[in-house]
Amino acid sequence: MPTLRDAWQKVQKSLENAPFLVAPREGQAMVTHLCGLAPRDLLARAHTPFPEELAYHLDRLLARRMTGEPLAYVLGHTPFRTHDWQVVAPSGRVLIPRPDTEILIAEALLVMPRAGGRVADIGVGSGCVLGSVLDEAPTARGVGTDISAVALALAAHNLSRLGLAHRTQLVATPFLDGVDGPFDVIVSNPPYLSDADYDALEPQVRDWEPRDALVGGPTGTEPYPLLAAQAHAKLQPGGWLLVEIGATQAVAVEGILRGAGFAAVATRPDLAGRPRVVKGQKI
Ligand SMILES: C[S@@+](CC[C@H](N)C(=O)[O-])C[C@H]1O[C@@H](n2cnc3c(N)ncnc32)[C@H](O)[C@@H]1O
C-alpha cells in the first residue's frame, strides 16, 4: 500500500514536467491538505498508508495544478507568516499573500504603540497584513478597507478564524473614505504594477490573480498620492504611514509622501535587499 511519502513524491515527480515554476514541496502541501494534517506533522507520518479514497482527490488537485493554477488557489489557502490564509471564496479569489510583504508587517510592528493603538490597512485583501499586525500587537485594534467584496468576505473569514474579529472593523470603501481617524499606524500594500508590468507577468500570476489587486494604473504609482493624502489626514501627530512598493518605485513614492506632508521619509529593503517599504511620519 502506498505511503504518504509515496503519494507526495509521485505528485512532485509529475510536477517536474510542468512548463512553469513549481516549488519543492507542493506534493507535500497537497497531501497535508487532503489528510487534514498540520504541515509539521507530515514527516512523522511519512510511512503511514495514504488512504485509498483520497487517491482520486489527489489526482484532481494535481490535474488542476498542471493547468498552471497556483497552488494556493488549488488548495484554497496558503501559509503567510505564522498562519494559513483562505484565498478562495465561492464568489472569487484574492491576491495570494507574498513573502515580500513580511517586511511591511515587521516595519509596522516597530512603530506600533507598546500597548493599545489603532491601525488601518488600506486594501486589506485576505487580511494577512492587518491580521498579522494585530496578532503580534495583542491589545491593538484595526480597520481594514477594500473595494472588493470578495476580499472583504475572505478577510472577515480569516480574521474571525484567528480570533481577531472583535478587534477589527472591515469597511467597503476606497482608501479611507468615510473611515474615522485618528490612527497610530496606517499600512497598505496597494496595487502597484504598471500596465506594462502586468503584461510581462508570468501566466501563473496574470491568468489567475485578480487584476484589480495588482495593477495601480499606467505607471503603477497612481494609488499613492490619494492614499498618502488620506493617511496624512487620518493619522495622529507622530503616527506612521508604511506602504509596500515595487522595487523601482522608491524615489517616486518617497516624493509622494513628502509632498503629502510626511517627515522622516525613508525606504526599507526586503530580505533580498530590494527597496520594498516606504514609510513616513506625520509630525
Ligand atoms: C496588492 S493587494 C494586497 C492584499 C493584501 N493586503 C496583501 O498584502 O496580500 C491590493 C488590495 O487592494 C484592494 N484595492 C485596490 N484599490 C483599492 C482602493 N482604492 N481602496 C481600497 N482597496 C483597494 C484590492 O482589491 C486588493 O485586495
The ligand as a MOL file (V3000), in Angstrom:
LIG
                    3D

  0  0  0     0  0            999 V3000
M  V30 BEGIN CTAB
M  V30 COUNTS 27 29 0 0 0
M  V30 BEGIN ATOM
M  V30 1 C -1.8880 44.0300 -3.6250 0
M  V30 2 S -3.4480 43.5780 -2.9180 0 CHG=1
M  V30 3 C -2.9860 43.4600 -1.2060 0
M  V30 4 C -3.8080 42.4920 -0.4190 0
M  V30 5 C -3.2470 42.1910 0.9780 0
M  V30 6 N -3.1940 43.3780 1.8040 0
M  V30 7 C -1.8640 41.5880 0.8650 0
M  V30 8 O -0.8770 42.2740 1.1680 0
M  V30 9 O -1.7490 40.4180 0.4270 0 CHG=-1
M  V30 10 C -4.2930 45.1110 -3.0330 0
M  V30 11 C -5.7090 45.1240 -2.4590 0
M  V30 12 O -6.1820 46.4710 -2.5350 0
M  V30 13 C -7.5210 46.4740 -2.9530 0
M  V30 14 N -7.7600 47.8020 -3.5570 0
M  V30 15 C -7.4840 48.2300 -4.8020 0
M  V30 16 N -7.7800 49.5340 -4.9170 0
M  V30 17 C -8.2460 49.9410 -3.6990 0
M  V30 18 C -8.7200 51.1830 -3.1880 0
M  V30 19 N -8.7880 52.2960 -3.9430 0
M  V30 20 N -9.1200 51.2380 -1.8860 0
M  V30 21 C -9.0780 50.1310 -1.1020 0
M  V30 22 N -8.6370 48.9250 -1.5470 0
M  V30 23 C -8.2360 48.8410 -2.8200 0
M  V30 24 C -7.6360 45.2970 -3.8980 0
M  V30 25 O -8.9660 44.8680 -4.0350 0
M  V30 26 C -6.7310 44.2730 -3.2000 0
M  V30 27 O -7.4550 43.4870 -2.2940 0
M  V30 END ATOM
M  V30 BEGIN BOND
M  V30 1 1 1 2
M  V30 2 1 2 3
M  V30 3 1 2 10
M  V30 4 1 3 4
M  V30 5 1 4 5
M  V30 6 1 5 6
M  V30 7 1 5 7
M  V30 8 2 7 8
M  V30 9 1 7 9
M  V30 10 1 10 11
M  V30 11 1 11 12
M  V30 12 1 11 26
M  V30 13 1 12 13
M  V30 14 1 13 14
M  V30 15 1 13 24
M  V30 16 1 14 15
M  V30 17 1 14 23
M  V30 18 2 15 16
M  V30 19 1 16 17
M  V30 20 1 17 18
M  V30 21 2 17 23
M  V30 22 1 18 19
M  V30 23 2 18 20
M  V30 24 1 20 21
M  V30 25 2 21 22
M  V30 26 1 22 23
M  V30 27 1 24 25
M  V30 28 1 24 26
M  V30 29 1 26 27
M  V30 END BOND
M  V30 END CTAB
M  END
